[in-house]
Amino acid sequence: MMSLLADPDGPPTEQFQAWLAVISLLIGTMPFIVPSLGDQERTDDISLAVAKKLLG
């Protein structure tokens, strides 16, 4: 999956951003980690927005 998000031979910064994007989505499935984000639907939207931003 990571090779779809970032070129394995690309800059390390892009690879790291791809990993952070995936982690953002995973954290979004666990709203208890950052309860101040609100309900599950809002948390999903926020985590997806962050992932998209990281991937450019």
Biotite code that builds the C-alpha atoms (Angstrom):
import biotite.structure as struc

atoms = struc.array([
    struc.Atom([0.000, 0.000, 0.000], chain_id="A", res_id=1, res_name="MET", atom_name="CA", element="C"),
    struc.Atom([2.809, 2.414, 0.803], chain_id="A", res_id=2, res_name="MET", atom_name="CA", element="C"),
    struc.Atom([4.184, 2.083, -2.726], chain_id="A", res_id=3, res_name="SER", atom_name="CA", element="C"),
    struc.Atom([0.843, 3.420, -3.968], chain_id="A", res_id=4, res_name="LEU", atom_name="CA", element="C"),
    struc.Atom([1.096, 6.476, -1.747], chain_id="A", res_id=5, res_name="LEU", atom_name="CA", element="C"),
    struc.Atom([4.774, 7.280, -2.256], chain_id="A", res_id=6, res_name="ALA", atom_name="CA", element="C"),
    struc.Atom([7.501, 6.187, -4.631], chain_id="A", res_id=7, res_name="ASP", atom_name="CA", element="C"),
    struc.Atom([9.702, 3.685, -2.742], chain_id="A", res_id=8, res_name="PRO", atom_name="CA", element="C"),
    struc.Atom([12.722, 5.243, -4.445], chain_id="A", res_id=9, res_name="ASP", atom_name="CA", element="C"),
    struc.Atom([11.483, 8.787, -3.855], chain_id="A", res_id=10, res_name="GLY", atom_name="CA", element="C"),
    struc.Atom([12.642, 11.296, -1.287], chain_id="A", res_id=11, res_name="PRO", atom_name="CA", element="C"),
    struc.Atom([12.512, 10.112, 2.317], chain_id="A", res_id=12, res_name="PRO", atom_name="CA", element="C"),
    struc.Atom([10.336, 13.108, 3.174], chain_id="A", res_id=13, res_name="THR", atom_name="CA", element="C"),
    struc.Atom([7.585, 11.910, 0.823], chain_id="A", res_id=14, res_name="GLU", atom_name="CA", element="C"),
    struc.Atom([7.819, 8.372, 2.171], chain_id="A", res_id=15, res_name="GLN", atom_name="CA", element="C"),
    struc.Atom([7.518, 9.667, 5.732], chain_id="A", res_id=16, res_name="PHE", atom_name="CA", element="C"),
    struc.Atom([4.510, 11.810, 4.787], chain_id="A", res_id=17, res_name="GLN", atom_name="CA", element="C"),
    struc.Atom([2.839, 8.739, 3.308], chain_id="A", res_id=18, res_name="ALA", atom_name="CA", element="C"),
    struc.Atom([3.372, 6.838, 6.558], chain_id="A", res_id=19, res_name="TRP", atom_name="CA", element="C"),
    struc.Atom([1.955, 9.753, 8.533], chain_id="A", res_id=20, res_name="LEU", atom_name="CA", element="C"),
    struc.Atom([-1.094, 9.832, 6.257], chain_id="A", res_id=21, res_name="ALA", atom_name="CA", element="C"),
    struc.Atom([-1.802, 6.168, 7.010], chain_id="A", res_id=22, res_name="VAL", atom_name="CA", element="C"),
    struc.Atom([-1.258, 6.739, 10.733], chain_id="A", res_id=23, res_name="ILE", atom_name="CA", element="C"),
    struc.Atom([-3.678, 9.680, 10.576], chain_id="A", res_id=24, res_name="SER", atom_name="CA", element="C"),
    struc.Atom([-6.367, 7.398, 9.182], chain_id="A", res_id=25, res_name="LEU", atom_name="CA", element="C"),
    struc.Atom([-5.681, 4.779, 11.844], chain_id="A", res_id=26, res_name="LEU", atom_name="CA", element="C"),
    struc.Atom([-5.886, 7.332, 14.638], chain_id="A", res_id=27, res_name="ILE", atom_name="CA", element="C"),
    struc.Atom([-9.159, 8.535, 13.145], chain_id="A", res_id=28, res_name="GLY", atom_name="CA", element="C"),
    struc.Atom([-10.687, 5.127, 13.866], chain_id="A", res_id=29, res_name="THR", atom_name="CA", element="C"),
    struc.Atom([-9.867, 5.559, 17.560], chain_id="A", res_id=30, res_name="MET", atom_name="CA", element="C"),
    struc.Atom([-11.624, 8.741, 18.698], chain_id="A", res_id=31, res_name="PRO", atom_name="CA", element="C"),
    struc.Atom([-10.731, 8.042, 22.331], chain_id="A", res_id=32, res_name="PHE", atom_name="CA", element="C"),
    struc.Atom([-7.128, 9.018, 21.519], chain_id="A", res_id=33, res_name="ILE", atom_name="CA", element="C"),
    struc.Atom([-8.144, 12.623, 20.816], chain_id="A", res_id=34, res_name="VAL", atom_name="CA", element="C"),
    struc.Atom([-11.619, 12.955, 22.353], chain_id="A", res_id=35, res_name="PRO", atom_name="CA", element="C"),
    struc.Atom([-11.729, 16.708, 21.766], chain_id="A", res_id=36, res_name="SER", atom_name="CA", element="C"),
    struc.Atom([-12.237, 16.086, 18.014], chain_id="A", res_id=37, res_name="LEU", atom_name="CA", element="C"),
    struc.Atom([-15.857, 15.112, 18.580], chain_id="A", res_id=38, res_name="GLY", atom_name="CA", element="C"),
    struc.Atom([-17.938, 12.200, 17.366], chain_id="A", res_id=39, res_name="ASP", atom_name="CA", element="C"),
    struc.Atom([-16.754, 9.401, 15.065], chain_id="A", res_id=40, res_name="GLN", atom_name="CA", element="C"),
    struc.Atom([-18.028, 10.987, 11.850], chain_id="A", res_id=41, res_name="GLU", atom_name="CA", element="C"),
    struc.Atom([-16.243, 14.263, 12.597], chain_id="A", res_id=42, res_name="ARG", atom_name="CA", element="C"),
    struc.Atom([-13.076, 12.389, 13.579], chain_id="A", res_id=43, res_name="THR", atom_name="CA", element="C"),
    struc.Atom([-13.218, 10.452, 10.287], chain_id="A", res_id=44, res_name="ASP", atom_name="CA", element="C"),
    struc.Atom([-13.535, 13.685, 8.323], chain_id="A", res_id=45, res_name="ASP", atom_name="CA", element="C"),
    struc.Atom([-10.657, 15.319, 10.183], chain_id="A", res_id=46, res_name="ILE", atom_name="CA", element="C"),
    struc.Atom([-8.310, 12.345, 9.821], chain_id="A", res_id=47, res_name="SER", atom_name="CA", element="C"),
    struc.Atom([-9.083, 12.061, 6.103], chain_id="A", res_id=48, res_name="LEU", atom_name="CA", element="C"),
    struc.Atom([-8.461, 15.787, 5.606], chain_id="A", res_id=49, res_name="ALA", atom_name="CA", element="C"),
    struc.Atom([-5.092, 15.503, 7.367], chain_id="A", res_id=50, res_name="VAL", atom_name="CA", element="C"),
    struc.Atom([-4.129, 12.441, 5.308], chain_id="A", res_id=51, res_name="ALA", atom_name="CA", element="C"),
    struc.Atom([-5.007, 14.225, 2.057], chain_id="A", res_id=52, res_name="LYS", atom_name="CA", element="C"),
    struc.Atom([-3.005, 17.265, 3.104], chain_id="A", res_id=53, res_name="LYS", atom_name="CA", element="C"),
    struc.Atom([0.031, 15.103, 3.873], chain_id="A", res_id=54, res_name="LEU", atom_name="CA", element="C"),
    struc.Atom([-0.194, 13.404, 0.502], chain_id="A", res_id=55, res_name="LEU", atom_name="CA", element="C"),
    struc.Atom([-0.490, 16.724, -1.312], chain_id="A", res_id=56, res_name="GLY", atom_name="CA", element="C"),
])
